[in-house]
């Protein structure tokens, strides 16, 4: 397999150079969001993210408030040396940079390079699993929208799960 073929295989693109999620969506959704180089669909819009149990600021804020009420104090800040340890913070950061057209793999590369400081591998694993759940939920919604999407549902789910397992393994090795 040539370099181009390996790149396509790594990125989840088929022989036609189109990513699995793009095929399920019926075409590219724009740079970064389901693009062939992304290999993984971009995040859903904020309203979809919150409805799917995502990491909306309001939901997290309510969680922090409830935690403070339980303990009678405000939430303790994370240790400065620990860096990012909250998967919800990673989700918010990813949604922010994805709006600039950055795909998931590039986001993870930038995360690994320390662009946002140190990040706990456990937080990255949890973030990836949360993002996978949101994307798989979106695939299910698309499959209900019409038979042309439903016919590809199983294939897209399988490819998405495989891609995320590879990404999660990258961080599990660091634990």
Secondary structure, DSSP 8 states (H G I E B T S, - for coil): --HHHHHHHHTTB-TTS-BHHHHHHTS--STTSS-TTT-S-----HHHHHHTT---HHHHHHHHHHHHHHHTS------GGG-B--HHHHHHHHHHHHTTT--HHHHHHHHHTTTTS-B-HHHHHHHHHHHHHHHHHHHHHHHHH-HHHHTTHHHHHHHHHHHHHHHHHHHHTT-
